[in-house]
Amino acid sequence: MIRSRRRPDRTRIGRVATAFALVLALGLVACDGAPDAAAHSTLSFEEATVRAIHAAFASGSLTCAQLVEHYLRRIEAYDDEGPALNAILTVNPRAAGTAEDLDRLYAKTGTDGRPLHCIPVIVKDNYDTADLPTTGGSVTFAQSVPPDDAFVVRRLREAGALILAKSNLTELARGGTTVSSLGGQTRNPYDLGRTPGGSSGGTGAAIAAGFGVLGTGSDTGQSIRSPASAQSLVGIRATRGLVSRDGVIPYSFTQDEVGPIVRTVEDAARMLDVIAGYDPADPITAFGVGKVPASYTESLDPDALDGARIGLLLGAMGQDAIHEEVNAVVENAIATMTEAGATVVRVRTPAFADLIPDIAVAGFEFKVAFNGYLASLGSAAPVHSLEEFIERDEFYPGLRAGLEADQRVEDGLNDPEYRSRLLRREELRQAMMTVIADNQLDALLYPHQRRLVAPIGEPQLERNGVLSNSTGFPAITFPGGFSAPTASAPLGVPIGIELLGPAWSEPTLIGLAYAFEKASRIRRPPASTPPLG
């Protein structure tokens, strides 16, 4: 059976607010030029970037305590109240105290050695945090506090970031609609009747609504890029082996990746600088040694589209009336890229339609991966096997068929169908590289999703994230445009564009996306979560 939804005690936010009776009209947001104090009066917290926040710290117009308090107020105003986005599972009760500690540290050393000093992060709640529960959105794990931080969380803290809250997700990251037994359904702030994508939709909704600055997601199918597409955000699924997955509740050894969900390409690059790197606890990261540049921010070139060759993958486009709004956004994006000096080539790969079906391997790997994670929790684990988790019967009902099917897998890693799918993944990888080589392309372009993100209660259909998760190639999703405005979506529903490149081509993809972002300036914050008075 499904238990009643449990929510964190938010009264502590009100207590924190009383302790910080400060003027919070100071704004902070994306600042394209060099930082200066005069610019701060035109900025807003809702769209704040790392660069702008650090500029405000340097000018003395903002403290870490003020910044954190403002985001806590926004969570209180818009997550349970107002539009009731339901994006957050746990607010860090030590956030205000940590902010005060960071202010004292800043007074002594500035941001020296801390590139993300006091940058509030929303962590998807399948990342281990040693000081907060890691639930996977499951009632069963509601009180499960792991023994240490996930690799990415540790890297973020070492860089000075502040873990502000943990976000809702599709339970155990098994799907694309962001609904769980612990957190219920998260809503899309651009259209409250639609899902925020998933499975990292809680992080996406929180970042889109201005609850924090940086967000973490995990991506087995398309779970970083789906929320980015659905909420006018930037998401990166990195090359397999670039970022460690250690300490993230697993779904698949082969398909899982982790990465940023943020509002700007620059912040994605800054975050990738911190989290990329070798981790002995995740051996696949050995392949990334020597592949990480000095800084991904070096690729933030507003002229990167000039002279670029990009292939529009026609097989990833829809052909029916339901696809028209997405297709129109893609064509407008192509026009913008062409104006910026890019050559866009319309390409097909004959193998595309044949190789995409039945290519996922997560179902063969989940039981082994999940049981391994439970073992890592030791005696504190709330259950000790997938079988026991199913027997507890506390999960969201829509997961039952998939969980039971995965439990029935006896020796999935030696199953002939598993090996056949691994082979087809290699064939798709070759097909993508061949079309890139034959057409001398820098990247492939397609809509992340061929139709608008689904209304709540309906499945996510026709997503193209399989191209990255099945090849191990990197992909970046970024705002492409909006559908026509409606009563429920006053700005329209966001539509994301995706670029995919060969392994280790993150610098190229970041440069192309950054140039498009600067040429188009598409992102707009949702109307449902306006600035606080």
Order of alpha helices (4+ residues) and beta strands (2+ residues): alpha-alpha-alpha-beta-alpha-beta-alpha-beta-beta-beta-alpha-beta-alpha-beta-beta-alpha-beta-alpha-beta-alpha-alpha-alpha-alpha-alpha-beta-alpha-beta-beta-alpha
